[in-house]
Amino acid sequence: MVLSISHHFPNPCQFSKSLAMKINRTKDFTLIPRLLLLSFFHLSLVCYRKSVNGFTVDLIHHDSPLSPFYNPSSTPSERLQNAFHRSFSRASFFNKNLVNAIQSSVTPTEGEFLMKISIGTPPVDTFVTLDTGSDLTWIQCEPCVHCFAQLGTPIFDPKKSSTYFQVDCENLYCQDLLPITCIDDMCHYNATYSDNTHSIGELGIETFTFTSTSGENVPILYTFFGCGHDNGDQFPVGTSGIIGLGRGDISIVNQMNDEIKGKFSYCLASSIPAHVNVTSRISFGDSAVVSGPGVVSTPLIRRESLKSFYFLTLESISVGDKNLPFISSTINSNDQGNIFIDSGNTLTHVPSDFYVSLEEALVASISAPRIDDPTSGHFKVCYASDLGTINAPKIVAHFTNADVELSPANVFKPMDTSVICFAMVPTDGIPIYGNLAQMDFLIGYDLVANQLSFLRTDDCSKL
């Protein structure tokens, strides 16, 4: 069946939005008219997507002086402890999901990197936390029943936007979100996070605008997101919400699939927050291709029980000349996809039974004075030294078809000027490859080829 609307509707993109609103708000139409309306709505997306090939956006570390949430009164040690606390809390939530065999399309985000986006018409600027471990993108919305402190940008008011409308409960995206509540046939979500924090609100559709590093504004029409009216309590002060880059259908990555062709990449700068003018980058589409000398790639694995996450197969970790096969009693180490990569978790969490041999090999190869964790007590291996003098052994993560050599800055974290701790920690839950181990790598996700690529770089801000 071929449809033609050019003789009657000179602007099919504009027309199809009104049809999309009818799809949401009208219940008394037959299946065939509904399919016709859906075909017009799809046409609107196609006509717009032809103009988008790729774009790059700055990322800002939560504790960077560039961040609107930077607290100059906090010491570097206090900022680190807050990040470590969020990392352990986040890992604990993932472990709970695994043990109870719960699948949810939303997961906690206490990540470290922020993206500036604009929402609505006229556009309202806001900062959201980057998270590859969750699907649903949501922001705080008026009217607020309960909202956490949001500094620097106003809380989004959907009534003031000409491009906002709600989603009904029959929408497939709504049905993918659990748990949901139908109020007057409209879709409402309830996202529960670690530490019993939450976001409760309505599922909406809106125009999202990204500011590219080239100076162009890139609008993405008809973006599904959560408009949160009841949010709290432990999210970082000032954060407006989350941008979900997970593998689920409602993630921004999949919603923009026609624009970005299943590709995105990021490079997280390790020097933040030490240097005021340094930013990290995230790219989408043609701009996100990772190629050239030094690139190594490994398959992305989808686990049916945890569809939101990007799993990799870690075969072993070598410490110096000693190679340690990766084993796990939680996830069968013989299966593909035994660790997931997470931009929102600072630390790398490895199985407790594997950690024993990892710690033994590390300690045997370092001669610096060993001390107890001077702060939280979470870290098993700490030294009275610094990264420049510890003389750490070469550590390589051996993924399938990809050997990733980690620098000392990827595996040790300074606690203060004279103490560093090993930033891989034991877990009895899901193994996690955290963002500290990812820093100073250009990391590319290709969801068409189902592979993830690593490229070591000296300066993420200059890519």
BALUM-814943 format. One record per residue (C-alpha): residue in three letters; x negated, y negated, z negated. Coordinates in steps of 0.25 Angstrom, whole numbers, padded with zeros to 4 digits, always signed. Layout:
BEGIN
ALAXYZ;...
//
This chain:
BEGIN
MET+0000+0000+0000;VAL-0006-0013+0004;LEU-0002-0026-0003;SER-0003-0040+0003;ILE+0000-0053-0005;SER-0007-0063+0003;HIS+0005-0068+0010;HIS+0013-0071-0003;PHE+0002-0073-0014;PRO-0010-0082-0009;ASN-0017-0080-0023;PRO-0016-0065-0026;CYS-0025-0067-0039;GLN-0015-0077-0045;PHE-0003-0069-0041;SER-0007-0056-0046;LYS-0009-0062-0060;SER+0006-0065-0061;LEU+0009-0051-0056;ALA-0001-0046-0067;MET+0007-0054-0077;LYS+0020-0047-0072;ILE+0014-0034-0074;ASN+0011-0037-0088;ARG+0024-0043-0091;THR+0035-0036-0083;LYS+0039-0022-0086;ASP+0051-0020-0077;PHE+0045-0017-0064;THR+0043-0004-0056;LEU+0030+0003-0054;ILE+0028-0001-0039;PRO+0029-0016-0042;ARG+0020-0014-0054;LEU+0009-0008-0045;LEU+0011-0019-0035;LEU+0009-0029-0046;LEU-0004-0022-0050;SER-0009-0022-0036;PHE-0008-0037-0035;PHE-0015-0038-0049;HIS-0026-0029-0044;LEU-0027-0038-0031;SER-0029-0050-0040;LEU-0041-0044-0046;VAL-0047-0039-0033;CYS-0046-0053-0027;TYR-0053-0059-0038;ARG-0064-0049-0040;LYS-0070-0051-0027;SER-0076-0064-0031;VAL-0084-0058-0043;ASN-0097-0050-0041;GLY-0104-0052-0054;PHE-0108-0062-0065;THR-0117-0063-0077;VAL-0114-0069-0091;ASP-0122-0073-0102;LEU-0122-0065-0115;ILE-0125-0071-0129;HIS-0129-0064-0141;HIS-0120-0066-0153;ASP-0131-0071-0161;SER-0138-0080-0151;PRO-0138-0095-0153;LEU-0131-0095-0139;SER-0119-0088-0146;PRO-0108-0097-0151;PHE-0107-0088-0163;TYR-0122-0090-0167;ASN-0124-0092-0182;PRO-0137-0100-0184;SER-0136-0097-0199;SER-0137-0082-0197;THR-0151-0076-0198;PRO-0156-0067-0187;SER-0156-0056-0197;GLU-0141-0059-0200;ARG-0138-0059-0186;LEU-0144-0045-0184;GLN-0137-0039-0196;ASN-0124-0044-0190;ALA-0127-0038-0177;PHE-0131-0025-0183;HIS-0119-0024-0192;ARG-0110-0026-0180;SER-0118-0015-0172;PHE-0116-0005-0184;SER-0101-0009-0185;ARG-0099-0007-0170;ALA-0106+0006-0170;SER-0098+0011-0182;PHE-0085+0008-0174;PHE-0089+0016-0162;ASN-0093+0027-0171;LYS-0079+0027-0177;ASN-0073+0028-0163;LEU-0081+0040-0159;VAL-0078+0048-0172;ASN-0063+0045-0171;ALA-0063+0048-0156;ILE-0056+0034-0154;GLN-0057+0027-0141;SER-0054+0013-0140;SER-0055+0003-0129;VAL-0060-0008-0139;THR-0072-0007-0148;PRO-0079-0016-0158;THR-0088-0027-0152;GLU-0098-0033-0162;GLY-0108-0036-0151;GLU-0119-0046-0149;PHE-0117-0052-0136;LEU-0107-0063-0132;MET-0101-0067-0118;LYS-0094-0080-0115;ILE-0082-0079-0107;SER-0070-0087-0104;ILE-0055-0083-0105;GLY-0042-0088-0099;THR-0038-0100-0090;PRO-0043-0110-0094;PRO-0055-0102-0099;VAL-0059-0101-0113;ASP-0073-0098-0117;THR-0076-0087-0127;PHE-0087-0077-0131;VAL-0085-0062-0132;THR-0094-0051-0137;LEU-0100-0042-0126;ASP-0096-0027-0128;THR-0099-0015-0120;GLY-0093-0007-0131;SER-0078-0012-0129;ASP-0068-0013-0118;LEU-0058-0024-0123;THR-0062-0038-0121;TRP-0054-0047-0131;ILE-0055-0061-0137;GLN-0048-0069-0148;CYS-0035-0075-0143;GLU-0025-0085-0149;PRO-0016-0084-0156;CYS-0026-0078-0167;VAL-0019-0070-0178;HIS-0033-0067-0183;CYS-0046-0072-0175;PHE-0061-0071-0180;ALA-0069-0084-0179;GLN-0072-0088-0165;LEU-0082-0099-0163;GLY-0085-0108-0151;THR-0074-0104-0142;PRO-0059-0105-0144;ILE-0050-0093-0146;PHE-0043-0089-0133;ASP-0028-0093-0132;PRO-0021-0085-0121;LYS-0010-0095-0120;LYS-0019-0105-0115;SER-0024-0097-0103;SER-0016-0096-0090;THR-0022-0083-0086;TYR-0019-0075-0099;PHE-0008-0064-0100;GLN-0005-0052-0109;VAL-0006-0037-0105;ASP+0006-0028-0107;CYS+0005-0014-0113;GLU+0007-0007-0100;ASN-0007-0012-0095;LEU-0017-0001-0094;TYR-0028-0010-0101;CYS-0018-0011-0112;GLN-0016+0004-0113;ASP-0031+0006-0114;LEU-0032-0002-0126;LEU-0029+0006-0139;PRO-0023+0002-0148;ILE-0013-0007-0141;THR+0000-0013-0146;CYS+0011-0018-0137;ILE+0018-0031-0141;ASP+0029-0036-0131;ASP+0023-0026-0121;MET+0010-0033-0122;CYS-0003-0026-0125;HIS-0010-0029-0138;TYR-0023-0023-0142;ASN-0030-0020-0156;ALA-0045-0018-0155;THR-0051-0014-0168;TYR-0066-0015-0171;SER-0077-0012-0181;ASP-0075-0017-0195;ASN-0060-0017-0192;THR-0061-0030-0184;HIS-0051-0031-0172;SER-0045-0038-0161;ILE-0029-0038-0159;GLY-0022-0045-0147;GLU-0016-0044-0134;LEU-0022-0038-0121;GLY-0022-0050-0111;ILE-0027-0053-0097;GLU-0036-0066-0094;THR-0046-0072-0085;PHE-0060-0070-0091;THR-0071-0079-0086;PHE-0086-0076-0087;THR-0097-0087-0085;SER-0108-0081-0076;THR-0122-0085-0078;SER-0122-0090-0064;GLY-0112-0101-0069;GLU-0100-0095-0063;ASN-0087-0092-0070;VAL-0082-0078-0067;PRO-0067-0076-0070;ILE-0061-0062-0072;LEU-0046-0063-0070;TYR-0036-0054-0077;THR-0046-0048-0088;PHE-0039-0040-0099;PHE-0043-0043-0113;GLY-0039-0043-0128;CYS-0033-0056-0133;GLY-0036-0055-0148;HIS-0026-0062-0158;ASP-0031-0054-0170;ASN-0046-0052-0171;GLY-0056-0050-0182;ASP-0064-0049-0191;GLN-0078-0045-0189;PHE-0081-0050-0175;PRO-0093-0060-0174;VAL-0089-0074-0177;GLY-0085-0082-0164;THR-0084-0070-0155;SER-0071-0071-0147;GLY-0070-0056-0143;ILE-0076-0045-0135;ILE-0079-0043-0120;GLY-0078-0028-0118;LEU-0087-0022-0108;GLY-0084-0007-0111;ARG-0080+0004-0101;GLY-0065+0003-0104;ASP-0055-0001-0094;ILE-0052-0014-0101;SER-0066-0019-0102;ILE-0071-0031-0095;VAL-0080-0023-0087;ASN-0069-0014-0081;GLN-0060-0026-0080;MET-0070-0033-0071;ASN-0074-0020-0063;ASP-0070-0026-0050;GLU-0078-0038-0052;ILE-0091-0032-0058;LYS-0090-0018-0051;GLY-0092-0011-0065;LYS-0106-0018-0068;PHE-0111-0026-0079;SER-0124-0028-0086;TYR-0130-0036-0098;CYS-0143-0040-0103;LEU-0144-0043-0118;ALA-0156-0052-0122;SER-0163-0047-0134;SER-0169-0061-0138;ILE-0156-0066-0142;PRO-0154-0073-0152;ALA-0168-0078-0153;HIS-0168-0087-0140;VAL-0156-0097-0139;ASN-0156-0097-0123;VAL-0156-0082-0121;THR-0143-0075-0116;SER-0140-0061-0112;ARG-0132-0058-0099;ILE-0121-0049-0094;SER-0118-0047-0079;PHE-0106-0041-0072;GLY-0104-0036-0058;ASP-0115-0038-0047;SER-0123-0046-0057;ALA-0124-0034-0067;VAL-0132-0024-0058;VAL-0144-0019-0065;SER-0155-0015-0055;GLY-0170-0016-0052;PRO-0183-0010-0058;GLY-0182-0004-0072;VAL-0167-0002-0072;VAL-0163+0012-0078;SER-0148+0017-0077;THR-0140+0027-0085;PRO-0126+0033-0083;LEU-0115+0026-0091;ILE-0106+0037-0097;ARG-0091+0036-0101;ARG-0087+0044-0113;GLU-0072+0046-0113;SER-0070+0045-0128;LEU-0077+0031-0128;LYS-0074+0025-0114;SER-0077+0011-0118;PHE-0092+0013-0120;TYR-0104+0014-0111;PHE-0111+0027-0114;LEU-0125+0031-0110;THR-0133+0044-0111;LEU-0145+0042-0120;GLU-0154+0054-0118;SER-0165+0050-0128;ILE-0173+0039-0134;SER-0188+0039-0134;VAL-0197+0033-0145;GLY-0211+0032-0140;ASP-0214+0045-0134;LYS-0203+0053-0142;ASN-0190+0056-0134;LEU-0178+0058-0143;PRO-0166+0065-0137;PHE-0153+0057-0140;ILE-0144+0066-0148;SER-0131+0062-0155;SER-0121+0070-0163;THR-0110+0060-0161;ILE-0110+0060-0146;ASN-0115+0073-0139;SER-0129+0069-0134;ASN-0128+0079-0123;ASP-0117+0071-0117;GLN-0118+0059-0108;GLY-0115+0046-0114;ASN-0121+0047-0128;ILE-0123+0032-0132;PHE-0115+0020-0128;ILE-0121+0006-0124;ASP-0115-0005-0132;SER-0118-0020-0130;GLY-0111-0024-0143;ASN-0119-0015-0152;THR-0133-0020-0157;LEU-0139-0007-0161;THR-0141+0006-0155;HIS-0134+0017-0162;VAL-0140+0031-0160;PRO-0135+0045-0166;SER-0140+0047-0180;ASP-0146+0061-0177;PHE-0154+0054-0165;TYR-0158+0042-0174;VAL-0166+0051-0183;SER-0176+0055-0172;LEU-0176+0041-0166;GLU-0179+0035-0180;GLU-0190+0045-0182;ALA-0197+0043-0169;LEU-0196+0028-0170;VAL-0202+0028-0184;ALA-0213+0037-0181;SER-0218+0028-0169;ILE-0218+0014-0177;SER-0228+0011-0188;ALA-0222-0002-0193;PRO-0218-0003-0208;ARG-0204+0003-0209;ILE-0194-0004-0218;ASP-0179-0003-0222;ASP-0169-0010-0215;PRO-0169-0024-0222;THR-0155-0028-0219;SER-0143-0019-0216;GLY-0149-0005-0219;HIS-0144+0000-0205;PHE-0157+0002-0198;LYS-0165+0014-0201;VAL-0179+0009-0195;CYS-0184-0005-0198;TYR-0199-0010-0198;ALA-0206-0022-0204;SER-0210-0027-0191;ASP-0206-0034-0178;LEU-0204-0030-0164;GLY-0217-0035-0160;THR-0225-0027-0170;ILE-0217-0014-0172;ASN-0224-0007-0160;ALA-0211+0001-0157;PRO-0212+0013-0148;LYS-0205+0013-0135;ILE-0191+0017-0136;VAL-0183+0022-0124;ALA-0168+0025-0123;HIS-0167+0037-0112;PHE-0153+0036-0106;THR-0149+0045-0094;ASN-0158+0040-0083;ALA-0162+0028-0090;ASP-0174+0026-0100;VAL-0172+0012-0107;GLU-0184+0008-0115;LEU-0181-0001-0127;SER-0189-0012-0132;PRO-0192-0014-0147;ALA-0182-0025-0146;ASN-0171-0015-0141;VAL-0173-0006-0153;PHE-0178-0014-0165;LYS-0171-0026-0171;PRO-0178-0037-0179;MET-0171-0038-0193;ASP-0179-0050-0196;THR-0193-0055-0193;SER-0200-0043-0199;VAL-0191-0031-0198;ILE-0186-0024-0186;CYS-0176-0012-0186;PHE-0174-0001-0176;ALA-0160-0004-0170;MET-0156+0010-0166;VAL-0147+0015-0178;PRO-0141+0029-0181;THR-0126+0031-0179;ASP-0116+0043-0180;GLY-0107+0038-0170;ILE-0108+0033-0155;PRO-0123+0030-0151;ILE-0124+0016-0146;TYR-0134+0009-0137;GLY-0134-0005-0143;ASN-0137-0019-0137;LEU-0150-0021-0144;ALA-0156-0009-0136;GLN-0150-0015-0123;MET-0156-0029-0125;ASP-0166-0034-0114;PHE-0160-0024-0104;LEU-0151-0027-0092;ILE-0140-0017-0094;GLY-0131-0014-0083;TYR-0117-0006-0083;ASP-0112+0000-0070;LEU-0099+0006-0072;VAL-0098+0010-0057;ALA-0111+0018-0057;ASN-0109+0022-0072;GLN-0123+0018-0076;LEU-0130+0008-0085;SER-0143+0002-0082;PHE-0154-0004-0090;LEU-0165-0014-0086;ARG-0175-0020-0096;THR-0176-0035-0095;ASP-0185-0045-0102;ASP-0174-0057-0102;CYS-0159-0054-0101;SER-0156-0069-0100;LYS-0164-0070-0087;LEU-0156-0059-0079;
//
